[in-house]
Amino acid sequence: MNPRFTAISAALAAAALFGAATPLAKLLLGSLSPFMVAGLFYVGSGIGLGIGIGIRRLRAPGAESGNQRISRADWPWLLGAIAAGGVAGPALLMLGLSGTPAATSSLLLNLEGVLTAAIAWVVFRENVDIQVFAGMAAIVAGGAMLSWHPGETALPVGALLIVGACLCWAIDNNLTRKVSANDAMVVACLKGLIAGPVNLAIAFSTGGSLPGAGTVAAAMVTGLAGYGVSLVLFVIALRHLGTARTGAYFSIAPLFGVALSLLIWPELPHAAFWIAAALMAVGIWLHVRERHEHEHTHEPVEHTHRHRHDEHHRHEHDFPYAGDEPHTHPHRHQPVTHAHAHFPDVHHRHSH
């Protein structure tokens, strides 16, 4: 399959899993405190992915072990992403929800995609053209249509806190992009193992207690899928598509959440659902048909990630190489100038 469409599929699958987690949380977890829910979700994600990494290592001892270690230079980016998206974001959201109507909160949460793209374009200089911008606008408009209910207004303080949560997650998305060349399972596992206990500590400090074993297990399995596997796929998409485009695809998560809710609690979808679906479909179509091509220069860079020996990986090996592909090892890119269609992936983060 074309790597571009593989990455797009990964982004959409990440959105589907994350979007489905919300109605499942409502179905499975009932009256648990929000911090307890977040903590169990993240812990389930971290433990589940850790088991997966262990099984993978047992099946292929030593294979690609170098890519399972986060480099010292990447740790500040990863810890920043965890602090912003795994701790500060959920905390601000939970505080904001206490004084904000649910429908208004859903509407405000659409700002995450906008802020993610704004930071990517303004701070990290990720390229954007009118077609990508229009696609992003259509997807965000669909999300707004999906969650808007006339007559409900937000309390100013609660609204501000929710906007702050969206900003934290936008920062998380952009910082995660900086470590997206690393093993996606390791990145997602570490986020779960660090953010989970922090959220549980907050829950316990505010009087929370663990539910029954069945509810804990259900929460952890839901977290593994909706927070763990979803993040793995999100990181893979970041690696190949860049932050703004991946964030745009991920912004359709509410559509999957509403669709699953309609299956769990059957009712006829209202007109806004179909309008939102149409707007999001148009946005995805605009992104999929994008073609960005120009002469560009690759600066020297050394990093580690899974790769094939394509036009960007013409290097020698300082170890016995049997010709297996794809494979993972530290490698250095030499300067090269050429022209071809590309996205702001790990090899095309250049100025225009």
C-alpha positions as CSV (number, residue, x, y, z in Angstrom):
1,M,0.0,0.0,0.0
2,N,1.1,3.6,-0.7
3,P,2.8,4.9,2.5
4,R,0.8,8.1,2.3
5,F,-2.5,6.2,2.4
6,T,-1.2,3.9,5.1
7,A,-0.5,7.0,7.2
8,I,-3.9,8.5,6.5
9,S,-5.5,5.2,7.4
10,A,-3.5,5.2,10.7
11,A,-4.7,8.7,11.5
12,L,-8.4,7.8,10.8
13,A,-8.1,4.6,12.8
14,A,-6.6,6.6,15.7
15,A,-9.5,9.0,15.6
16,A,-12.0,6.1,15.5
17,L,-10.5,4.4,18.6
18,F,-10.3,7.6,20.5
19,G,-13.8,8.7,19.6
20,A,-15.2,5.4,20.6
21,A,-13.6,5.6,24.0
22,T,-16.0,8.4,25.2
23,P,-19.4,6.5,24.9
24,L,-17.7,3.3,26.1
25,A,-16.5,5.2,29.2
26,K,-20.0,6.4,29.8
27,L,-21.3,2.9,29.4
28,L,-18.7,1.1,31.5
29,L,-17.6,3.5,34.2
30,G,-20.8,5.2,35.4
31,S,-20.1,7.6,38.3
32,L,-16.3,7.4,38.7
33,S,-14.5,10.7,39.1
34,P,-13.0,12.0,35.9
35,F,-9.4,11.8,37.2
36,M,-10.0,8.1,38.2
37,V,-11.3,7.4,34.6
38,A,-8.3,9.2,33.1
39,G,-5.9,7.4,35.4
40,L,-7.3,3.9,34.7
41,F,-7.3,4.6,31.0
42,Y,-3.7,5.7,30.9
43,V,-2.5,2.9,33.2
44,G,-4.3,0.3,31.0
45,S,-2.7,1.9,28.0
46,G,0.8,1.8,29.5
47,I,0.6,-1.7,30.9
48,G,-1.1,-3.2,27.8
49,L,1.5,-1.7,25.5
50,G,4.3,-2.7,27.8
51,I,3.1,-6.3,27.6
52,G,2.9,-5.9,23.8
53,I,6.5,-4.6,23.7
54,G,7.6,-7.5,25.8
55,I,5.9,-10.1,23.6
56,R,7.4,-8.5,20.5
57,R,10.9,-8.7,22.1
58,L,10.4,-12.3,23.0
59,R,9.3,-13.2,19.5
60,A,12.4,-11.5,18.0
61,P,15.1,-11.2,20.6
62,G,17.4,-8.2,19.9
63,A,15.5,-7.2,16.8
64,E,15.3,-3.4,16.4
65,S,16.2,-3.0,20.1
66,G,18.0,0.2,19.4
67,N,14.7,1.9,18.3
68,Q,13.1,0.9,21.6
69,R,15.3,3.4,23.6
70,I,14.4,7.1,23.6
71,S,17.5,9.2,23.0
72,R,18.6,11.7,25.6
73,A,17.8,14.6,23.2
74,D,14.2,13.4,22.7
75,W,13.4,13.0,26.4
76,P,12.6,16.7,27.0
77,W,10.2,16.7,24.1
78,L,8.5,13.5,25.4
79,L,8.2,14.7,29.0
80,G,6.8,18.0,27.8
81,A,4.2,16.2,25.7
82,I,3.2,13.9,28.7
83,A,3.0,16.9,31.1
84,A,0.9,19.0,28.7
85,G,-1.4,16.3,27.2
86,G,-1.4,13.6,29.9
87,V,-1.6,15.7,33.1
88,A,-2.4,19.4,32.5
89,G,-4.9,18.9,29.7
90,P,-7.1,16.4,31.6
91,A,-6.9,18.5,34.8
92,L,-8.0,21.7,33.1
93,L,-10.8,19.9,31.2
94,M,-12.2,18.3,34.4
95,L,-12.1,21.7,36.2
96,G,-13.8,23.4,33.2
97,L,-16.5,20.8,32.9
98,S,-17.7,21.5,36.4
99,G,-19.1,24.9,35.3
100,T,-19.8,24.3,31.6
101,P,-22.7,22.6,29.9
102,A,-21.7,19.4,28.2
103,A,-22.8,20.4,24.7
104,T,-20.9,23.7,25.0
105,S,-17.8,21.8,26.2
106,S,-18.0,19.5,23.2
107,L,-18.1,22.6,20.9
108,L,-15.1,24.2,22.6
109,L,-13.1,20.9,22.4
110,N,-13.0,21.4,18.6
111,L,-10.5,24.1,19.2
112,E,-7.8,21.4,19.8
113,G,-7.5,20.8,16.0
114,V,-7.4,24.6,15.3
115,L,-4.7,25.2,17.9
116,T,-2.7,22.1,16.9
117,A,-2.5,23.4,13.3
118,A,-1.8,27.0,14.4
119,I,1.2,25.9,16.5
120,A,2.4,23.6,13.7
121,W,2.2,26.4,11.1
122,V,3.4,29.4,13.2
123,V,5.9,27.9,15.7
124,F,7.3,24.9,13.9
125,R,6.9,26.3,10.4
126,E,5.1,23.4,8.9
127,N,4.0,24.1,5.4
128,V,0.4,24.9,4.6
129,D,-1.5,25.8,1.4
130,I,-5.0,26.9,0.7
131,Q,-6.3,23.4,0.1
132,V,-5.0,22.0,3.4
133,F,-6.3,25.1,5.2
134,A,-9.7,24.7,3.6
135,G,-9.8,21.0,4.5
136,M,-8.9,21.8,8.1
137,A,-11.7,24.4,8.2
138,A,-14.2,22.0,6.8
139,I,-13.3,19.3,9.4
140,V,-13.5,21.8,12.3
141,A,-16.8,23.2,11.0
142,G,-18.1,19.6,11.0
143,G,-17.0,19.1,14.6
144,A,-18.7,22.3,15.6
145,M,-21.9,21.4,13.9
146,L,-21.8,18.0,15.5
147,S,-21.6,19.4,19.1
148,W,-23.5,22.6,18.9
149,H,-26.9,23.0,20.6
150,P,-28.6,26.4,20.5
151,G,-29.4,28.1,23.7
152,E,-26.6,26.6,25.8
153,T,-23.9,29.0,26.9
154,A,-20.7,28.5,28.8
155,L,-19.6,30.2,32.0
156,P,-16.6,32.3,31.2
157,V,-14.2,30.7,33.6
158,G,-15.2,27.2,32.7
159,A,-14.9,28.0,29.0
160,L,-11.5,29.5,29.5
161,L,-10.3,26.4,31.3
162,I,-11.5,24.1,28.5
163,V,-9.7,26.3,26.0
164,G,-6.6,25.9,28.1
165,A,-7.1,22.1,28.0
166,C,-7.3,22.3,24.2
167,L,-4.1,24.4,24.1
168,C,-2.3,21.8,26.3
169,W,-3.3,19.0,23.9
170,A,-2.3,21.1,20.9
171,I,1.2,21.5,22.5
172,D,1.2,17.8,23.3
173,N,0.5,17.0,19.6
174,N,3.3,19.2,18.4
175,L,5.9,18.0,20.9
176,T,5.0,14.4,20.2
177,R,5.8,15.1,16.5
178,K,9.4,15.8,17.7
179,V,9.7,12.3,18.9
180,S,7.7,10.5,16.2
181,A,10.7,8.9,14.6
182,N,11.0,6.7,17.8
183,D,9.2,3.4,18.3
184,A,5.5,4.4,18.5
185,M,4.6,1.7,21.0
186,V,7.4,2.8,23.3
187,V,6.3,6.5,23.1
188,A,2.7,5.6,23.9
189,C,3.6,3.1,26.6
190,L,5.8,5.7,28.4
191,K,3.0,8.3,28.3
192,G,0.5,5.8,29.8
193,L,2.9,4.7,32.6
194,I,3.7,8.3,33.6
195,A,0.4,10.0,33.1
196,G,-1.7,7.2,34.6
197,P,-0.2,7.2,38.1
198,V,-0.3,11.0,38.2
199,N,-4.0,11.1,37.4
200,L,-4.7,8.3,39.9
201,A,-2.8,10.2,42.6
202,I,-5.0,13.2,41.9
203,A,-8.1,11.1,42.1
204,F,-7.1,9.5,45.4
205,S,-6.0,12.8,46.9
206,T,-9.5,14.2,46.2
207,G,-11.3,11.3,47.9
208,G,-11.6,8.8,45.1
209,S,-11.4,5.1,45.5
210,L,-10.9,2.2,43.1
211,P,-14.1,0.6,41.8
212,G,-14.6,-3.2,41.6
213,A,-12.2,-5.5,39.7
214,G,-14.5,-5.9,36.7
215,T,-14.9,-2.1,36.3
216,V,-11.1,-1.6,36.6
217,A,-10.5,-4.3,34.0
218,A,-13.1,-2.8,31.6
219,A,-11.6,0.7,32.1
220,M,-8.0,-0.5,31.4
221,V,-9.0,-2.4,28.3
222,T,-10.9,0.6,27.0
223,G,-7.9,2.8,27.8
224,L,-5.6,0.4,25.9
225,A,-7.6,0.7,22.8
226,G,-8.8,4.3,23.0
227,Y,-5.7,5.9,24.5
228,G,-2.9,3.3,23.8
229,V,-3.4,1.8,20.4
230,S,-4.9,5.1,19.3
231,L,-1.8,7.0,20.3
232,V,0.5,4.4,18.6
233,L,-1.4,5.0,15.3
234,F,-1.3,8.8,15.9
235,V,2.5,8.8,16.3
236,I,2.8,6.7,13.1
237,A,0.7,9.2,11.2
238,L,2.7,12.1,12.7
239,R,5.9,10.5,11.4
240,H,4.6,10.5,7.8
241,L,2.1,13.4,7.6
242,G,3.2,16.1,10.0
243,T,1.2,17.6,12.9
244,A,-1.4,19.8,11.2
245,R,-2.6,17.1,8.7
246,T,-2.6,14.4,11.3
247,G,-4.4,16.7,13.7
248,A,-7.0,17.4,11.0
249,Y,-7.8,13.7,10.5
250,F,-7.9,13.1,14.2
251,S,-10.4,15.9,14.6
252,I,-13.1,13.6,13.2
253,A,-13.0,11.6,16.4
254,P,-16.3,13.1,17.7
255,L,-18.1,11.7,14.6
256,F,-17.1,8.1,15.5
257,G,-18.1,8.8,19.1
258,V,-21.5,10.0,18.1
259,A,-22.0,7.1,15.7
260,L,-21.1,4.5,18.4
261,S,-23.4,6.3,20.8
262,L,-26.3,5.9,18.3
263,L,-25.5,2.2,18.2
264,I,-25.5,1.8,22.0
265,W,-28.5,4.1,22.6
266,P,-30.4,3.8,19.3
267,E,-32.2,6.9,17.9
268,L,-32.6,8.5,14.6
269,P,-29.5,10.8,13.9
270,H,-30.5,14.5,13.7
271,A,-29.8,16.6,10.6
272,A,-26.6,18.1,12.2
273,F,-25.0,14.7,12.3
274,W,-25.3,14.3,8.5
275,I,-24.2,17.8,7.8
276,A,-21.2,17.3,10.1
277,A,-20.4,14.0,8.3
278,A,-20.6,15.7,4.9
279,L,-18.3,18.6,6.0
280,M,-15.7,16.2,7.5
281,A,-15.8,14.0,4.3
282,V,-15.1,17.1,2.2
283,G,-12.2,18.0,4.5
284,I,-10.7,14.6,4.3
285,W,-11.1,14.6,0.5
286,L,-9.3,18.0,0.2
287,H,-6.4,16.6,2.3
288,V,-6.2,13.3,0.4
289,R,-6.0,15.0,-3.0
290,E,-3.2,17.4,-1.8
291,R,0.0,17.3,-3.9
292,H,2.9,19.3,-2.5
293,E,6.0,19.3,-4.8
294,H,9.0,21.6,-5.2
295,E,12.8,21.5,-5.1
296,H,14.1,21.2,-1.6
297,T,17.3,20.5,0.3
298,H,17.8,17.9,3.0
299,E,20.2,19.0,5.7
300,P,22.5,16.5,7.3
301,V,20.7,14.6,10.1
302,E,21.4,11.5,12.2
303,H,18.5,9.6,13.7
304,T,17.0,6.1,14.2
305,H,13.8,4.7,12.8
306,R,12.4,1.9,10.8
307,H,13.1,2.4,7.1
308,R,13.7,0.9,3.7
309,H,16.5,1.9,1.3
310,D,14.5,4.4,-0.7
311,E,15.7,7.6,-2.2
312,H,16.1,9.1,1.3
313,H,18.1,6.2,2.7
314,R,21.2,5.6,0.6
315,H,23.7,4.8,3.3
316,E,26.4,2.3,4.2
317,H,26.2,0.0,7.2
318,D,28.8,-0.3,9.9
319,F,27.5,-3.8,10.9
320,P,27.0,-7.1,9.0
321,Y,23.9,-6.5,6.9
322,A,21.9,-9.4,5.4
323,G,19.8,-7.2,3.1
324,D,16.6,-7.4,5.2
325,E,14.1,-4.6,4.9
326,P,12.5,-2.8,6.5
327,H,15.0,-2.5,9.4
328,T,16.0,-0.2,12.2
329,H,19.4,1.3,13.1
330,P,21.1,4.6,13.7
331,H,21.9,6.2,10.3
332,R,23.0,9.5,8.9
333,H,21.5,11.4,6.0
334,Q,23.9,13.3,3.7
335,P,22.9,16.6,2.2
336,V,20.9,16.3,-1.0
337,T,18.8,18.6,-3.1
338,H,16.0,17.2,-5.3
339,A,12.3,17.6,-6.2
340,H,9.4,15.2,-5.6
341,A,5.9,15.2,-4.0
342,H,6.2,15.1,-0.2
343,F,4.6,15.8,3.2
344,P,6.1,17.4,6.3
345,D,7.3,14.0,7.5
346,V,10.4,13.2,9.5
347,H,12.6,13.8,6.4
348,H,10.8,16.9,5.1
349,R,10.7,19.5,7.9
350,H,12.3,22.3,5.8
351,S,11.5,26.0,5.3
352,H,9.8,27.3,2.2
